[in-house]
Amino acid sequence: METILINENRSAVADFQRSVDNVLERSQELVDQFHQFQTWKRINTKDDFIQLIEDPAEYFDQVLINNVDLKSTGNLRPNPEMVAKMFDVERESWQNLVAGKPIRSDCKPCNKITIRKGTRSISLAQFQQYQEYLIFQDGTFYSDESAIQAKKESFKKFAKSPEEIKVTKHYQELVDILNNHIKQGFAGPSAMSEISKLMNLRFVDNKIYLNNEMLIESFKKL
C-alpha cells in the first residue's frame, strides 16, 4: 500500500533513544555493582533483577543472611550489619551507593565499578518505563533493536488513505510549481511570501515548503 511520509519528530526520536540508552546503562551498572560487592548471588534472569531493583539495600541484606552459616534461636533474624562485619562485606558502602550518598574512600569494590556521585540507583518505575525495549540475558542488558525501531516509527506521520495521499500530492505539486515560478523570475520573495501565507505553506530563505502541521490537520477533515 502506498504511503507518503509527511513528518518525523526527530527531536522525540532522539529523546526516546537517549532514555532507552540511559535506562540500559544504569540497569547494567546496578547489576555490575551488586556482583562486585558480593560473590554469593549472580543476577542472571529478569526476575532476579526485578527483586534487586525493587529494594537494592534489602535484597543485599537478604542475600547476605541467606548465604552465611549462622544459627539463630527463636526464629530471630541475624543482624545484617553484624554479619557484614564478621565476613568483611562492605554493606554500609553498598547502602550509601544505591542511595546516592557519599562513599568511603577506602571502599574496595568501588574501584571496579561505575559510580554516579549523588545519584540513587535506578528505580523500578524508571526501569519499567523502558523495559520493553531491553533484553536481559545471563547478567547483561542488550537493546531490543526491533522493538526500538517499531517505537521510532510511531514518531512518523504518513499519508495513508487514498484521500490523504491525493491531498498530499496536490500540495507537493503546488509547492513545486510555486518554487519553479520563483526560479523563473516570475515573482519576487515578497509576493511569494504573501502567497505562502494565504495557502498555509512555509516560506524560508526564498523557498516554499509544505506546512506539515497544516497538512496533518487537514486529514482530520477528510
Residue, then its C-alpha position, 0 to 999 in steps of 0.5 A: m500500500e502506498t504511503i507518503l511520509i509527511n513528518e518525523n519528530r526527530s527531536a522525540v526520536a532522539d529523546f526516546q533513544r537517549s532514555v532507552d540508552n540511559v535506562l540500559e546503562r544504569s540497569q547494567e551498572l546496578v547489576d555490575q555493582f551488586h556482583q562486585f560487592q558480593t560473590w554469593k548471588r549472580i543476577n542472571t534472569k529478569d526476575d532476579f533483577i526485578q527483586l534487586i531493583e525493587d529494594p537494592a539495600e534489602y535484597f543485599d541484606q537478604v542475600l547476605i543472611n541467606n548465604v552465611d552459616l549462622k544459627s539463630t534461636g527463636n526464629l530471630r533474624p541475624n543482624p545484617e550489619m553484624v554479619a557484614k562485619m564478621f565476613d568483611v562485606e562492605r554493606e554500609s558502602w553498598q547502602n550509601l551507593v544505591a542511595g546516592k550518598p557519599i562513599r568511603s574512600d577506602c571502599k574496595p569494590c568501588n574501584k571496579i565499578t561505575i559510580r554516579k556521585g549523588t545519584r540513587s540507583i535506578s528505580l523500578a518505575q524508571f526501569q519499567q518505563y523502558q523495559e520493553y525495549l531491553i533484553f536481559q540475558d545471563g547478567t547483561f542488558y542488550s537493546d531490543e533493536s526491533a522493538i526500538q525501531a517499531k517505537k521510532e516509527s510511531f514518531k512518523k506521520f504518513a499519508k495513508s488513505p487514498e484521500e490523504i495521499k491525493v491531498t498530499k500530492h496536490y500540495q507537493e505539486l503546488v509547492d513545486i510549481l510555486n518554487n519553479h515560478i520563483k526560479q523563473g523570475f516570475a515573482g519576487p520573495s515578497a509576493m511569494s511570501e504573501i502567497s505562502k501565507l494565504m495557502n498555509l505553506r512555509f516560506v524560508d530563505n526564498k523557498i516554499y515548503l509544505n506546512n506539515e502541521m497544516l497538512i496533518e490537520s487537514f486529514k482530520k477533515l477528510 
